[in-house]
Amino acid sequence: MIVPTEEPTWAVGLHKKRGGVYVRVTGWRISGNGVKPVINHERIPPGIRVLEVFRGTELDAAKVAALLELVEMTNRATNSAQFDVVERAAKWVMAYGEPRDA
């Protein structure tokens, strides 16, 4: 049985080749195996490892996807210069779309 979502809901995760990705969840598949998110009445596309499902705006979903990709970059970083670049990128992602101080 599929139950539709009532509010904008997003599945955010990592794709093997594309990095951080997000897709709109259209409903929930309820079965004897539990509850899983569905997209256009289909299962999550192959290759995507879903890490978070939440309600919010598309901008919020894009930010979380970008931050997940930055976490992966941090895990591969080997020196302080690489960590600094990832930190600057994370600050930019978090600030994007936010109101600026007047």
N, C-alpha and C positions, 0 to 999 in steps of 0.2 A: 504494500500500500504506500502511496506517495501523498504526503501532506504538504501543500504549498506554504511558502514563507509569507509572513504578513508584512515584514519590513525588509528593506534592502539588506541582504546578508551575503557575505563574501567568504570564499575559501581561499586562503593564501598559503603558498608553499614554494617549493623549489622544483624546478624542472631540470632534468639531466643536462639539457643543452642550452636552455634559455635563461637559467638563473631564477631570480625571484619572479613569481607570477601570481596573478589573482584572477578569479573567475566568480561570476555572480551565481549564488546558490538560489535555485528556483523552488526547491522543496526538500523534504526529508523522506528518505526511504526507510520505512519501518518494517522490520522482519524479525524472525526468531533469532537472528544474529545481532540485533541491535538497531541503532539509528545511524544512518549515514547521509551526508549531504548529496544532493543530486543537482545537475545542471541541465536545463532543458529536458528534464525527465530521463536523463542518461546518467551513468556513473561518471565520476571524476575521470578526465582523460588520462590515458596511460602516460607514464613518465613523470607525473606530478606527485611529489610527496607532500601531502597536505599537513601543515604544521599548526594552522590556526583557522578557526571558523568564528566569525563575529558579525555583529550588526554595525553598520556605519555607512559612511559615504564612500564613493568610489575613490576619492582622494585619500581617505584613510587607508583603504585597501592597497592602493599604489605605494603609499609610504611604508606600510608593513612589509610588502613584497621587496621593496628596495632595501629596507633594513635587514631583512633575512639574507639577502645577497651580500650585504656588507659584513654580516656575521661570518659568512662562509669565507669572505676575503680575509677577515681577521684571523680565522683559523689557519690560513695558508701563509700569513705574513711571517717574515723571518727577521725583520729588523725594525728599529724604532721609526725610521723614515716611512716605511710602509704602514705602520700603525697610525702615524700622524695623518697620512693621506686618507685613510679609512675614517678616522675621527672627524676630519674636516668634511668629508662627504656625508657622514651621518648627521652632523649639525646642519648642513644645507638641506638635507631631506626633511628633517624635523621642522625647519623654519619655512619650507616651501608652502605657500598657500595660507600662511598664518597672517593675521593683521600686523602691520608694522606700527611701531611706536610713532606717535606724531611729534 
